[in-house]
């Protein structure tokens, strides 16, 4: 578990609703951005919400999300199991 509090990720997923309802690349990028940058923060991924809002195209938003996910996965692999502090 990497949550800051028990059930945090389940609550975020419940608030967001299912990904399968997303229709466009923009929808998916914003959904993933909200998942990896929830409030309160999980601390697992760099902050990308402002960039997603300012990006001029869906392709830039998707690329931002892809990079943030890759960075986050890399950092998680380097850390011991357990909550993020």
DRENTORKOL-3810 file (N, C-alpha, C; in nm, 4 decimals):
REM DRENTORKOL-3810
@n.u->0.0836; n.v->-0.1198; n.w->0.0000; ca.u->0.0000; ca.v->0.0000; ca.w->0.0000; c.u->0.0866; c.v->0.1241; c.w->0.0000
@n.u->0.0534; n.v->0.2188; n.w->-0.0822; ca.u->0.1265; ca.v->0.3449; ca.w->-0.0912; c.u->0.0376; c.v->0.4636; c.w->-0.0534
@n.u->-0.0749; n.v->0.4396; n.w->0.0062; ca.u->-0.1675; ca.v->0.5468; ca.w->0.0413; c.u->-0.1187; c.v->0.6217; c.w->0.1643
@n.u->-0.1539; n.v->0.7479; n.w->0.1736; ca.u->-0.1215; ca.v->0.8256; ca.w->0.2932; c.u->-0.2215; c.v->0.7952; c.w->0.4056
@n.u->-0.3418; n.v->0.7532; n.w->0.3674; ca.u->-0.4411; ca.v->0.7113; ca.w->0.4653; c.u->-0.5186; c.v->0.5931; c.w->0.4078
@n.u->-0.5647; n.v->0.5022; n.w->0.4920; ca.u->-0.6365; ca.v->0.3846; ca.w->0.4421; c.u->-0.7591; c.v->0.4231; c.w->0.3594
@n.u->-0.7740; n.v->0.3581; n.w->0.2444; ca.u->-0.8892; ca.v->0.3819; ca.w->0.1595; c.u->-0.8792; c.v->0.5042; c.w->0.0702
@n.u->-0.7671; n.v->0.5751; n.w->0.0722; ca.u->-0.7534; ca.v->0.6984; ca.w->-0.0057; c.u->-0.7713; c.v->0.6731; c.w->-0.1548
@n.u->-0.7054; n.v->0.5721; n.w->-0.2064; ca.u->-0.7143; ca.v->0.5458; ca.w->-0.3499; c.u->-0.8541; c.v->0.4985; c.w->-0.3889
@n.u->-0.9164; n.v->0.4164; n.w->-0.3063; ca.u->-1.0539; ca.v->0.3735; ca.w->-0.3347; c.u->-1.1487; c.v->0.4933; c.w->-0.3401
@n.u->-1.1281; n.v->0.5897; n.w->-0.2499; ca.u->-1.2135; ca.v->0.7090; ca.w->-0.2489; c.u->-1.1928; c.v->0.7922; c.w->-0.3751
@n.u->-1.0686; n.v->0.8052; n.w->-0.4187; ca.u->-1.0402; ca.v->0.8805; ca.w->-0.5407; c.u->-1.1070; c.v->0.8129; c.w->-0.6603
@n.u->-1.0910; n.v->0.6817; n.w->-0.6706; ca.u->-1.1525; ca.v->0.6079; ca.w->-0.7815; c.u->-1.3045; c.v->0.6195; c.w->-0.7798
@n.u->-1.3633; n.v->0.6158; n.w->-0.6620; ca.u->-1.5080; ca.v->0.6306; ca.w->-0.6499; c.u->-1.5527; c.v->0.7690; c.w->-0.6971
@n.u->-1.4776; n.v->0.8720; n.w->-0.6589; ca.u->-1.5106; ca.v->1.0085; ca.w->-0.6994; c.u->-1.4994; c.v->1.0274; c.w->-0.8508
@n.u->-1.3988; n.v->0.9643; n.w->-0.9117; ca.u->-1.3737; ca.v->0.9825; ca.w->-1.0550; c.u->-1.4721; c.v->0.9075; c.w->-1.1435
@n.u->-1.5194; n.v->0.7956; n.w->-1.0966; ca.u->-1.6038; ca.v->0.7116; ca.w->-1.1805; c.u->-1.5177; c.v->0.6273; c.w->-1.2728
@n.u->-1.5793; n.v->0.5389; n.w->-1.3505; ca.u->-1.5019; ca.v->0.4454; ca.w->-1.4322; c.u->-1.4337; c.v->0.5126; c.w->-1.5519
@n.u->-1.3147; n.v->0.4664; n.w->-1.5805; ca.u->-1.2402; ca.v->0.5154; ca.w->-1.6960; c.u->-1.3113; c.v->0.4796; c.w->-1.8262
@n.u->-1.3826; n.v->0.3683; n.w->-1.8279; ca.u->-1.4468; ca.v->0.3237; ca.w->-1.9515; c.u->-1.5507; c.v->0.4224; c.w->-2.0038
@n.u->-1.5949; n.v->0.5166; n.w->-1.9210; ca.u->-1.6908; ca.v->0.6176; ca.w->-1.9666; c.u->-1.6247; c.v->0.7314; c.w->-2.0433
@n.u->-1.4922; n.v->0.7357; n.w->-2.0430; ca.u->-1.4207; ca.v->0.8431; ca.w->-2.1108; c.u->-1.4305; c.v->0.8235; c.w->-2.2616
@n.u->-1.4486; n.v->0.9334; n.w->-2.3343; ca.u->-1.4736; ca.v->0.9257; ca.w->-2.4779; c.u->-1.3569; c.v->0.9741; c.w->-2.5636
@n.u->-1.2751; n.v->1.0649; n.w->-2.5127; ca.u->-1.1695; ca.v->1.1247; ca.w->-2.5944; c.u->-1.0351; c.v->1.1141; c.w->-2.5234
@n.u->-0.9266; n.v->1.1414; n.w->-2.5980; ca.u->-0.7933; ca.v->1.1426; ca.w->-2.5385; c.u->-0.7860; c.v->1.2477; c.w->-2.4280
@n.u->-0.8503; n.v->1.3615; n.w->-2.4476; ca.u->-0.8546; ca.v->1.4639; ca.w->-2.3434; c.u->-0.9211; c.v->1.4100; c.w->-2.2168
@n.u->-1.0362; n.v->1.3435; n.w->-2.2332; ca.u->-1.1067; ca.v->1.2870; ca.w->-2.1183; c.u->-1.0155; c.v->1.1930; c.w->-2.0402
@n.u->-0.9470; n.v->1.1048; n.w->-2.1118; ca.u->-0.8594; ca.v->1.0063; ca.w->-2.0468; c.u->-0.7426; c.v->1.0760; c.w->-1.9788
@n.u->-0.6814; n.v->1.1738; n.w->-2.0440; ca.u->-0.5692; ca.v->1.2454; ca.w->-1.9839; c.u->-0.6108; c.v->1.3161; c.w->-1.8556
@n.u->-0.7250; n.v->1.3837; n.w->-1.8581; ca.u->-0.7719; ca.v->1.4515; ca.w->-1.7373; c.u->-0.8088; c.v->1.3518; c.w->-1.6280
@n.u->-0.8689; n.v->1.2393; n.w->-1.6641; ca.u->-0.9057; ca.v->1.1369; ca.w->-1.5656; c.u->-0.7796; c.v->1.0831; c.w->-1.4985
@n.u->-0.6794; n.v->1.0485; n.w->-1.5789; ca.u->-0.5549; ca.v->0.9956; ca.w->-1.5212; c.u->-0.4845; c.v->1.1026; c.w->-1.4392
@n.u->-0.4853; n.v->1.2265; n.w->-1.4879; ca.u->-0.4263; ca.v->1.3353; ca.w->-1.4101; c.u->-0.4920; c.v->1.3488; c.w->-1.2733
@n.u->-0.6232; n.v->1.3394; n.w->-1.2689; ca.u->-0.6942; ca.v->1.3470; ca.w->-1.1409; c.u->-0.6639; c.v->1.2257; c.w->-1.0532
@n.u->-0.6435; n.v->1.1111; n.w->-1.1140; ca.u->-0.6114; ca.v->0.9894; ca.w->-1.0387; c.u->-0.4730; c.v->0.9982; c.w->-0.9757
@n.u->-0.3737; n.v->1.0445; n.w->-1.0511; ca.u->-0.2382; ca.v->1.0449; ca.w->-0.9973; c.u->-0.2059; c.v->1.1719; c.w->-0.9185
@n.u->-0.2892; n.v->1.2745; n.w->-0.9277; ca.u->-0.2715; ca.v->1.3983; ca.w->-0.8513; c.u->-0.3980; c.v->1.4336; c.w->-0.7743
@n.u->-0.4463; n.v->1.3430; n.w->-0.6886; ca.u->-0.5688; ca.v->1.3738; ca.w->-0.6131; c.u->-0.5416; c.v->1.4738; c.w->-0.5011
@n.u->-0.6483; n.v->1.5263; n.w->-0.4459; ca.u->-0.6404; ca.v->1.6087; ca.w->-0.3254; c.u->-0.7179; c.v->1.5378; c.w->-0.2162
@n.u->-0.6571; n.v->1.5092; n.w->-0.1013; ca.u->-0.5171; ca.v->1.5336; ca.w->-0.0685; c.u->-0.4249; c.v->1.4441; c.w->-0.1506
@n.u->-0.3035; n.v->1.4916; n.w->-0.1684; ca.u->-0.2072; ca.v->1.4263; ca.w->-0.2566; c.u->-0.1660; c.v->1.2883; c.w->-0.2058
@n.u->-0.1429; n.v->1.1983; n.w->-0.3016; ca.u->-0.0825; ca.v->1.0693; ca.w->-0.2702; c.u->0.0685; c.v->1.0830; c.w->-0.2577
@n.u->0.1249; n.v->1.1789; n.w->-0.3293; ca.u->0.2695; ca.v->1.1975; ca.w->-0.3277; c.u->0.3426; c.v->1.0978; c.w->-0.4155
@n.u->0.2706; n.v->1.0328; n.w->-0.5045; ca.u->0.3305; ca.v->0.9285; ca.w->-0.5874; c.u->0.3728; c.v->0.9789; c.w->-0.7243
@n.u->0.3206; n.v->1.0914; n.w->-0.7687; ca.u->0.3519; ca.v->1.1428; ca.w->-0.9018; c.u->0.3715; c.v->1.2937; c.w->-0.8934
@n.u->0.4538; n.v->1.3448; n.w->-0.9835; ca.u->0.4731; ca.v->1.4899; ca.w->-0.9857; c.u->0.3416; c.v->1.5585; c.w->-1.0221
@n.u->0.3304; n.v->1.6808; n.w->-0.9821; ca.u->0.2095; ca.v->1.7594; ca.w->-1.0061; c.u->0.1978; c.v->1.7932; c.w->-1.1544
@n.u->0.0874; n.v->1.7535; n.w->-1.2171; ca.u->0.0684; ca.v->1.7788; ca.w->-1.3600; c.u->-0.0622; c.v->1.8517; c.w->-1.3912
@n.u->-0.1443; n.v->1.8780; n.w->-1.2919; ca.u->-0.2757; ca.v->1.9370; ca.w->-1.3198; c.u->-0.2676; c.v->2.0689; c.w->-1.3947
@n.u->-0.1776; n.v->2.1581; n.w->-1.3527; ca.u->-0.1667; ca.v->2.2879; ca.w->-1.4203; c.u->-0.1249; c.v->2.2699; c.w->-1.5660
@n.u->-0.0299; n.v->2.1806; n.w->-1.5909; ca.u->0.0132; ca.v->2.1584; ca.w->-1.7283; c.u->-0.1015; c.v->2.1040; c.w->-1.8126
@n.u->-0.1793; n.v->2.0109; n.w->-1.7579; ca.u->-0.2916; ca.v->1.9555; ca.w->-1.8338; c.u->-0.3899; c.v->2.0646; c.w->-1.8732
@n.u->-0.4140; n.v->2.1584; n.w->-1.7843; ca.u->-0.5066; ca.v->2.2676; ca.w->-1.8144; c.u->-0.4495; c.v->2.3656; c.w->-1.9166
@n.u->-0.3177; n.v->2.3843; n.w->-1.9151; ca.u->-0.2547; ca.v->2.4811; ca.w->-2.0045; c.u->-0.2140; c.v->2.4225; c.w->-2.1395
@n.u->-0.2046; n.v->2.2905; n.w->-2.1497; ca.u->-0.1596; ca.v->2.2275; ca.w->-2.2745; c.u->-0.2528; c.v->2.2642; c.w->-2.3892
@n.u->-0.1944; n.v->2.2827; n.w->-2.5067; ca.u->-0.2713; ca.v->2.3304; ca.w->-2.6213; c.u->-0.3334; c.v->2.2194; c.w->-2.7059
@n.u->-0.3063; n.v->2.0926; n.w->-2.6719; ca.u->-0.3637; ca.v->1.9849; ca.w->-2.7523; c.u->-0.3789; c.v->1.8575; c.w->-2.6697
@n.u->-0.4694; n.v->1.7710; n.w->-2.7121; ca.u->-0.4829; ca.v->1.6410; ca.w->-2.6447; c.u->-0.3525; c.v->1.5611; c.w->-2.6481
@n.u->-0.2784; n.v->1.5695; n.w->-2.7576; ca.u->-0.1524; ca.v->1.4943; ca.w->-2.7675; c.u->-0.0536; c.v->1.5381; c.w->-2.6596
@n.u->-0.0458; n.v->1.6679; n.w->-2.6314; ca.u->0.0431; ca.v->1.7159; ca.w->-2.5256; c.u->-0.0043; c.v->1.6684; c.w->-2.3888
@n.u->-0.1350; n.v->1.6656; n.w->-2.3678; ca.u->-0.1878; ca.v->1.6176; ca.w->-2.2397; c.u->-0.1566; c.v->1.4694; c.w->-2.2195
@n.u->-0.1768; n.v->1.3900; n.w->-2.3221; ca.u->-0.1484; ca.v->1.2461; ca.w->-2.3130; c.u->0.0004; c.v->1.2237; c.w->-2.2880
@n.u->0.0856; n.v->1.2977; n.w->-2.3554; ca.u->0.2298; ca.v->1.2839; ca.w->-2.3356; c.u->0.2703; c.v->1.3226; c.w->-2.1938
@n.u->0.2105; n.v->1.4264; n.w->-2.1405; ca.u->0.2369; ca.v->1.4675; ca.w->-2.0026; c.u->0.2003; c.v->1.3564; c.w->-1.9049
@n.u->0.0838; n.v->1.2981; n.w->-1.9241; ca.u->0.0386; ca.v->1.1895; ca.w->-1.8365; c.u->0.1314; c.v->1.0686; c.w->-1.8498
@n.u->0.1695; n.v->1.0351; n.w->-1.9715; ca.u->0.2581; ca.v->0.9205; ca.w->-1.9942; c.u->0.3904; c.v->0.9394; c.w->-1.9201
@n.u->0.4492; n.v->1.0567; n.w->-1.9346; ca.u->0.5775; ca.v->1.0834; ca.w->-1.8675; c.u->0.5639; c.v->1.0805; c.w->-1.7162
@n.u->0.4572; n.v->1.1403; n.w->-1.6645; ca.u->0.4369; ca.v->1.1412; ca.w->-1.5196; c.u->0.4203; c.v->0.9989; c.w->-1.4659
@n.u->0.3482; n.v->0.9155; n.w->-1.5394; ca.u->0.3309; ca.v->0.7762; ca.w->-1.4969; c.u->0.4631; c.v->0.7003; c.w->-1.4998
@n.u->0.5403; n.v->0.7192; n.w->-1.6053; ca.u->0.6706; ca.v->0.6521; ca.w->-1.6131; c.u->0.7625; c.v->0.6941; c.w->-1.4987
@n.u->0.7676; n.v->0.8242; n.w->-1.4700; ca.u->0.8502; ca.v->0.8745; ca.w->-1.3594; c.u->0.8033; c.v->0.8170; c.w->-1.2259
@n.u->0.6725; n.v->0.8162; n.w->-1.2064; ca.u->0.6168; ca.v->0.7661; ca.w->-1.0807; c.u->0.6471; c.v->0.6176; c.w->-1.0616
@n.u->0.6286; n.v->0.5394; n.w->-1.1657; ca.u->0.6567; ca.v->0.3959; ca.w->-1.1573; c.u->0.8040; c.v->0.3736; c.w->-1.1268
@n.u->0.8920; n.v->0.4491; n.w->-1.1915; ca.u->1.0346; ca.v->0.4371; ca.w->-1.1647; c.u->1.0699; c.v->0.4685; c.w->-1.0204
@n.u->1.0116; n.v->0.5764; n.w->-0.9657; ca.u->1.0365; ca.v->0.6115; ca.w->-0.8249; c.u->0.9818; c.v->0.5057; c.w->-0.7307
@n.u->0.8627; n.v->0.4541; n.w->-0.7603; ca.u->0.8031; ca.v->0.3524; ca.w->-0.6734; c.u->0.8890; c.v->0.2260; c.w->-0.6690
@n.u->0.9449; n.v->0.1890; n.w->-0.7817; ca.u->1.0284; ca.v->0.0696; ca.w->-0.7868; c.u->1.1546; c.v->0.0847; c.w->-0.7036
@n.u->1.2010; n.v->0.2079; n.w->-0.6847; ca.u->1.3219; ca.v->0.2333; ca.w->-0.6085; c.u->1.2959; c.v->0.2401; c.w->-0.4582
@n.u->1.1719; n.v->0.2529; n.w->-0.4174; ca.u->1.1377; ca.v->0.2673; ca.w->-0.2763; c.u->1.0990; c.v->0.1343; c.w->-0.2147
@n.u->1.1251; n.v->0.1197; n.w->-0.0846; ca.u->1.0787; ca.v->-0.0016; ca.w->-0.0175; c.u->0.9258; c.v->-0.0014; c.w->-0.0083
@n.u->0.8647; n.v->-0.1194; n.w->0.0037; ca.u->0.7188; ca.v->-0.1254; ca.w->0.0183; c.u->0.6720; c.v->-0.0494; c.w->0.1414
@n.u->0.5518; n.v->0.0005; n.w->0.1336; ca.u->0.4912; ca.v->0.0684; ca.w->0.2486; c.u->0.4399; c.v->0.2052; c.w->0.2112
@n.u->0.3792; n.v->0.2754; n.w->0.3086; ca.u->0.3215; ca.v->0.4066; ca.w->0.2821; c.u->0.4263; c.v->0.5080; c.w->0.2396
@n.u->0.3864; n.v->0.6046; n.w->0.1611; ca.u->0.4741; ca.v->0.7141; ca.w->0.1216; c.u->0.4763; c.v->0.8135; c.w->0.2349
@n.u->0.5927; n.v->0.8626; n.w->0.2653; ca.u->0.6022; ca.v->0.9610; ca.w->0.3727; c.u->0.6429; c.v->1.0959; c.w->0.3219
END
